[in-house]
């Protein structure tokens, strides 16, 4: 695989990842891969240097530009972590999360963990306040700066959710997703959900319109403002998809997703798919920079323009996500949904 615009050069692949990878524009150099991740990784422009990997993550990780230093990993996460630029300090881990966590620059303070999340959490700079957790989510959650207000949780998600600054409004949940979802500022409207996805969806500001769903994905999808045009679906995704305004051009689908995708205007440039999802994706204008996939989702993703910065995945979804520009700052996931 040869890439012209500075993502990666790979000459050999073993165990589904790159054995020899040289990158010119400051991402990563990897000379050997063991257990699906980097054993020796040297980065010039402030990501991470990792000398050894055990249990699929970095045992020794040193970061220069304000991400994280981790000296030991137990149960797939950091036992001792010290952050200089206001992310988190964690001194002890129990049940896969932080028992005592103190944050200096307005993320969250948590003094006790019960059932895998915060029982008492106070946040100073407008992320969320949560006083009680029941059935794995917030029963009473008040947010000052326009993320979400949730008063009751039933079946693992929001029953009543009111959003002020253009995310989504959902009044009822059935079968684990939003049955009625109304969005004002360029997200999606969904009126009915069947088989876990949208049957009728009309979007006004540049997302997608889908009129019918077969085998869990779109059969006929027409998009006007720069998303996907797909006329046929085989094995759960688009087999022939041509996009004019800056998404992807795909001619072949294998194992349920796009194997080769090249995009000119601000989205995925190159994707190699194994186990139904993206293995590596580089994007120039502030979306997903690099993804390693384990258990069908992202293991590590770094984004420059304030979306999600780092994710560790356990049980098929995000464990840790840090966001700079007012979206979600931390998520712990159990049972495949957001916690």
Rosetta blueprint (number, residue, H / E / L):
1 X L
2 X E
3 X L
4 X L
5 X L
6 X L
7 X L
8 X L
9 X E
10 X E
11 X L
12 X L
13 X E
14 X E
15 X L
16 X L
17 X E
18 X E
19 X L
20 X L
21 X E
22 X E
23 X L
24 X L
25 X L
26 X L
27 X L
28 X L
29 X E
30 X E
31 X L
32 X L
33 X E
34 X E
35 X L
36 X L
37 X E
38 X E
39 X L
40 X L
41 X E
42 X E
43 X L
44 X L
45 X L
46 X L
47 X L
48 X L
49 X E
50 X E
51 X L
52 X L
53 X E
54 X E
55 X L
56 X L
57 X E
58 X E
59 X L
60 X L
61 X E
62 X E
63 X L
64 X L
65 X L
66 X L
67 X L
68 X L
69 X E
70 X E
71 X L
72 X L
73 X E
74 X E
75 X L
76 X L
77 X E
78 X E
79 X L
80 X L
81 X E
82 X E
83 X L
84 X L
85 X L
86 X L
87 X L
88 X L
89 X E
90 X E
91 X L
92 X L
93 X E
94 X E
95 X L
96 X L
97 X E
98 X E
99 X L
100 X L
101 X E
102 X E
103 X L
104 X L
105 X L
106 X L
107 X L
108 X L
109 X E
110 X E
111 X L
112 X L
113 X E
114 X E
115 X L
116 X L
117 X E
118 X E
119 X L
120 X L
121 X E
122 X E
123 X L
124 X L
125 X L
126 X L
127 X L
128 X L
129 X E
130 X E
131 X L
132 X L
133 X E
134 X E
135 X L
136 X L
137 X E
138 X E
139 X L
140 X L
141 X E
142 X E
143 X L
144 X L
145 X L
146 X L
147 X L
148 X L
149 X E
150 X E
151 X L
152 X L
153 X E
154 X E
155 X L
156 X L
157 X E
158 X E
159 X L
160 X L
161 X E
162 X E
163 X L
164 X L
165 X L
166 X L
167 X L
168 X L
169 X E
170 X E
171 X L
172 X L
173 X E
174 X E
175 X L
176 X L
177 X E
178 X E
179 X L
180 X L
181 X E
182 X E
183 X L
184 X L
185 X L
186 X L
187 X L
188 X L
189 X L
190 X E
191 X E
192 X E
193 X E
194 X E
195 X L
196 X L
197 X E
198 X E
199 X E
200 X E
201 X E
202 X L
203 X L
204 X L
205 X L
206 X L
207 X L
208 X L
209 X E
210 X E
211 X L
212 X L
213 X E
214 X E
215 X L
216 X L
217 X E
218 X E
219 X L
220 X L
221 X E
222 X E
223 X L
224 X L
225 X L
226 X L
227 X L
228 X L
229 X L
230 X E
231 X L
232 X L
233 X E
234 X E
235 X L
236 X L
237 X E
238 X E
239 X L
240 X L
241 X E
242 X L
243 X L
244 X L
245 X L
246 X L
247 X L
248 X L
249 X E
250 X E
251 X L
252 X L
253 X E
254 X E
255 X L
256 X L
257 X E
258 X E
259 X L
260 X L
261 X L
262 X E
263 X L
264 X L
265 X L
266 X L
267 X L
268 X L
269 X L
270 X L
271 X L
272 X L
273 X E
274 X E
275 X L
276 X L
277 X E
278 X E
279 X L
280 X L
281 X L
282 X L
283 X L
284 X L
285 X L
286 X L
287 X L
288 X L
289 X L
290 X L
291 X L
292 X L
293 X E
294 X E
295 X L
296 X L
297 X E
298 X E
299 X L
300 X L
301 X L
302 X L
303 X L
304 X L
305 X L
306 X L
307 X L
308 X L
309 X L
310 X L
311 X L
312 X L
313 X E
314 X L
315 X L
316 X L
317 X L
318 X E
319 X L
320 X L
321 X L
322 X L
323 X L
324 X L
325 X L
326 X L
327 X L
328 X L
329 X L
330 X L
331 X L
332 X L
333 X L
334 X L
335 X L
336 X L
337 X L
338 X L
339 X L
